[in-house]
């Protein structure tokens, strides 16, 4: 590990101003569950580590039926897992957290940090994508919001500019008769993910009004399976159609072979996981 | 069964409070005044000549105190095996060439770790790569790159076995086509046996390296005193004897000037048994600089530069009669040794001897080779050879049963040896709880209602294993002293190291039982080479049967002395006396007696100052003089065997191939349970570890580089992966064990692996030929089956 200067921030403004000064010489620490590993492995070697973990204005969770959910970037995985509000409004998120690594890691890591880290095997991005989430980015020059589906650029790369911070995650309230589910596959419980899939299904009068499918660990970025979604939209859903969508999603995926699995196996898993997630989402939509 | 006061009670571990409160001091926690920190530069080449090493820039860095290379340690060789046939061949620091990625090339001592690390970056090593070989079967072919030349010991060098006085005359072994070790054991007439068989099956398994995954990484603190020539050591280890012997031998420091201090040890599992380059390097640097030196390995170096378990390709050919009687077995092994022998020559032999106590096979041939490859070295891991063989043999037992329409339980029971059987090497099965292990595990798991009846995707499997209770190995004895204290308590000196297996508690139970004391009345001094006696330690699971027994014998000696003095004081015969609660009383009249402190004072006053010291010792396999032959398997191996029968129930996701273990039942024969709580802990940990081997674990290489040298990519079971585990005591106390006890720390892991392998087959009917049972392998197998 190279030497770096550790800078602890107390306000958002302070963090933004330092980021515009140091730009790519700095890395933002928002917990450290991923960043510290990269530092130890010498995969990154910043000169400055800007620690935002103690900025109080980045730690909150607000919900109203109109605006939906607004969650500060420093919300930890454990907070999401345990939140009664999320358990009621966005059940899939606390459910997903149960398979995110271990309790220790969930206590440590933050949602904002995880998203900016942009590891394609991350668990929380796919359900957030199918929930139509947006993220708010802030810098000394202003702020903007970006749909999460357009947030990821490549392995460990996002649209976040070097002077920007991810400060908020926004999730619109779920429409009526909507179900969401996430499925993960790993060899050991909560281990390295080999493939993951999230599905959202909205029903209207027995037909699929809207559907979203997001995959992870099977492409350089968490990705939407758009063709699979099209197969479902506007139709009465049944097992056969879901099977077709799952096949389409597997074809859309762009997995690689690594020490944990081959690309062919990952594609096969996409079929299974999309099928299971979509069926579960459908059941939930019907029940809601 | 005799009733005991302390033996057989599940009292909490004596070392538990220190461990859970963080008070326990591990090697890492040792800090000495003026201490320096050392780091090792590791080879990035799998096979290369070292053209030049330029250390000048590193030496100039402020804070650097020394930089050493193979030139400084020229000629120092170490190894787990060092016989005339297999002389130790691993250099402390690579000399003219490197043979694996991770081999030590240079080392630095500096004022802190960061400076040491920076200095490593400044060392320039010029390599000239040599073609490397990574696959043992490729390495065995004519024309493959040769990793070692002729292994001629330096003139005048005595090998360890000669130092120990147990060497058989033999010429040193000349590796041809990288074959660096060989075993060939046979009895009966295999050819005839196979000709009489009605059915022959031939199966091959490939078992990869797995990591010991100790919580505490390897490390050493060495402190050399220039004025006296003494070397103090704190190590993460399994026993001080082998470490101090090898550090003494390589550095030529008299063994009596070398002290290994007691440390807490965060797991070993066989992987910390041998001496390591980093330990010798720490000691070398400390002597060179006259300062204490700390050298702790980071986790990736534990994976790449110490050792993993032994990789084996196991081919088993078995001949049986129609009725299921086994008549012949022929085993062929190929071990992917890595760049140095490690413990492979021992493992090849243990693969046979660990299983020979299980089934009665009249005609047997067991042959194997260890092949050098440009990979890290390999070593014992909890069961040393047993699990590789058990996987191959126990899965084949099920497949034979299926082919012949036999019940797999009955098929095993029919072929089991019997209590009292004498093996070909003259080992005798004085205790043999295995049939009971099988019956109880089968009953507890409700096997009969489940096997073949659980429906698709669900299965149940059984496997059996066995384990030595110590064997002939340095220093071939364990000694102990139990001393009476002023207040009538005792102090016990035990050499055995506590690395989780429990002797700091169980030995005190043995001694307390013998002397009528409470466990709290036994003060323990342990794991210190200067304070304690010679100790055989725990090698090949001799902890209870050899080391703990020596402590019991010392307590028996003290008991006799105390009774003799008390008899004199009470004017009674010693036979009419007994002891309890720090006093000796008359059996017929328990109110009449004398307290231990009075007895001690009396002894000192009337017996020329005799302060009452009990002495005990125990030799593994007492009646033999020599180490068993590794290559021929002749000679006695051990004095008793432990046994396990494990049953596993699994479910397999038909769509993904992923296995979930639902329940493991472990029926175990460890002789008498001295402490059921510790026994349960040992068996649970073996069940979990075995599950890791069966399903997840595989140290993976790419061109000789370990690609998953961390606990993110190398996945081991965690708390939420652990299934329900039921422990079943099926013990047959052994007449030679302390209170009938045998080992409990190693036997079960192999049986658990086998039981999971068999359960997955029962659930899927997919035949896999390598571990671990990764979901993708099962998925492919299920796809193949669907096509047919």
Interface residues (C-beta under 8 A of the other chain):
Chain A: X3 X37 X102 X185 X187 X188 X189 X190 X191 X192 X259 X260 X261 X262 X265 X268 X269 X272
Chain B: X114 X655 X656 X658 X695 X696 X700 X707 X708 X712 X713 X715 X716 X717 X718 X720 X721 X774 X775 X776 X779
